[in-house]
């Protein structure tokens, strides 16, 4: 089995890295509920805010600049910022995940997979990284792995509507109809 796929499969059983904010545990518990007390989007936003935050201000500012560059399509500007972040803060899951996202956008899937693996080693609950792995599998026709990844991401965050749709489209019954 592909080592990145192995990390995806083990994600639900692995413990998060010690440097992650303790608040995440409660937020993930709340998010996994079918009917959370507050809107799922609000919980997701809090999780992403904690993932993208860092105790060092310069790291946070660099991350914000990389996200802004990616959002504006200045991908060549984002890459050195993200390269710096993963080198300087190798235990920051979101730095790896953002660099994986950039590599995915640029169709550098092998590099994206390596960065997804690093993100999941630190934060096995990273539903964004896990669904990113599923997207790469889809792009390469690895439908069973994509299906497994989307199911795991949904086990962590059952409120990812687009993944419910993707899974419905990937069901063997629907694939035979196309």
C-alpha positions in Angstrom: 0.0 0.0 0.0 1.2 3.5 -0.9 2.7 5.1 2.3 0.5 8.2 2.0 -2.6 6.1 1.6 -1.5 4.2 4.7 -1.3 7.5 6.7 -4.8 8.4 5.5 -6.2 5.0 6.5 -4.5 5.2 10.0 -5.6 8.8 10.5 -8.6 8.1 12.7 -6.5 6.1 15.1 -3.4 8.3 15.3 -2.8 10.9 18.0 -2.3 14.5 17.0 1.1 16.1 17.5 1.9 17.6 20.9 2.2 21.2 19.6 -1.4 21.5 18.5 -3.8 23.7 20.4 -5.7 21.6 23.0 -9.0 23.4 22.0 -9.0 21.4 18.7 -10.0 18.2 20.6 -13.3 19.7 21.7 -13.9 21.4 18.4 -13.4 18.1 16.6 -15.8 16.3 19.0 -18.4 19.0 18.4 -17.9 18.8 14.6 -18.3 15.1 14.4 -21.8 15.4 15.8 -24.5 15.1 13.1 -26.4 18.0 14.8 -23.8 20.2 16.5 -25.0 22.9 18.9 -23.6 25.7 16.7 -23.4 25.8 12.9 -20.8 23.4 11.5 -19.3 26.2 9.3 -18.6 28.2 12.5 -16.8 25.2 14.1 -14.9 24.6 10.8 -13.8 28.2 10.7 -12.5 28.0 14.3 -10.5 24.8 13.4 -9.0 26.4 10.3 -8.2 29.6 12.3 -6.3 27.4 14.9 -4.6 25.4 12.1 -3.4 28.6 10.4 -2.3 30.4 13.6 1.1 30.1 15.1 2.7 31.3 18.3 5.3 33.2 16.3 4.0 36.3 14.7 6.4 36.2 11.8 5.2 32.7 10.9 1.6 33.8 11.0 2.4 36.8 8.8 4.3 34.6 6.3 1.3 32.2 6.2 -1.1 35.1 5.6 1.1 36.4 2.8 1.2 32.9 1.2 -2.6 32.4 1.5 -3.1 35.9 0.0 -0.7 35.1 -2.9 -2.5 31.8 -3.6 -5.9 33.5 -3.5 -4.8 36.2 -6.0 -3.2 33.6 -8.3 0.4 34.7 -7.6 1.5 31.1 -7.2 5.2 31.7 -7.9 5.1 34.2 -5.0 3.5 31.7 -2.6 5.9 28.9 -3.2 9.1 30.4 -1.6 7.0 31.5 1.4 5.6 28.0 1.9 9.0 26.4 1.3 10.4 28.7 4.1 7.5 27.8 6.5 7.9 24.0 6.2 11.7 24.4 6.6 11.5 26.7 9.6 8.4 25.1 11.3 8.4 21.4 10.3 5.8 20.6 13.0 3.3 23.0 11.6 0.7 20.8 9.8 -1.0 23.7 8.0 2.3 24.9 6.4 2.6 21.4 4.8 -1.1 21.4 3.9 -0.9 24.8 2.2 2.2 23.8 0.2 0.4 20.5 -0.7 -2.5 22.6 -2.0 -0.2 24.8 -4.1 1.5 21.7 -5.6 -1.9 20.2 -6.4 -3.0 23.4 -8.1 0.2 23.3 -10.2 -0.4 19.6 -10.9 2.8 18.6 -9.1 0.9 15.6 -7.5 4.0 13.6 -6.3 5.2 16.7 -4.3 1.6 17.3 -3.0 1.4 13.7 -1.7 4.7 14.1 0.2 3.4 17.3 1.8 0.1 15.7 2.7 1.9 12.9 4.4 3.9 15.5 6.5 0.7 17.3 7.4 -1.0 14.1 8.5 1.9 13.0 10.6 1.4 16.2 12.7 -2.4 16.5 12.4 -4.1 13.2 11.5 -7.5 14.9 11.8 -6.7 17.2 8.9 -9.9 16.6 6.8 -8.5 19.1 4.2 -5.3 17.2 3.7 -7.2 13.9 3.6 -9.8 15.1 1.0 -6.8 16.6 -1.0 -5.4 13.1 -1.1 -8.7 11.9 -2.4 -8.7 14.6 -5.1 -5.2 13.5 -6.3 -6.5 9.9 -6.4 -9.5 11.0 -8.5 -7.2 12.8 -10.9 -5.2 9.6 -11.4 -8.2 7.2 -11.6 -7.6 5.6 -8.3 -11.3 5.5 -7.4 -11.2 3.1 -4.5 -8.5 5.1 -2.7 -10.4 8.3 -3.4 -13.6 6.8 -2.0 -11.8 5.6 1.2 -10.2 9.1 1.7 -13.5 10.9 1.3 -15.1 8.5 3.8 -12.4 9.1 6.3 -12.6 12.9 5.9 -16.3 12.7 6.4 -15.9 10.6 9.5 -13.9 13.5 10.9 -16.1 16.2 9.5 -19.5 14.9 8.4 -20.5 18.4 7.2 -18.4 18.5 4.0 -21.3 18.5 1.6 -19.2 18.4 -1.6 -17.6 15.1 -0.3 -21.0 13.6 0.1 -21.8 14.5 -3.5 -18.4 13.1 -4.7 -19.0 9.8 -2.8 -22.4 9.5 -4.4 -20.9 10.0 -7.8 -18.2 7.4 -7.0 -20.6 4.7 -5.9 -20.1 1.6 -8.0 -23.8 1.8 -9.1 -23.3 5.4 -10.4 -20.0 4.6 -12.1 -21.8 1.8 -14.2 -24.4 4.3 -15.4 -21.7 6.6 -17.0 
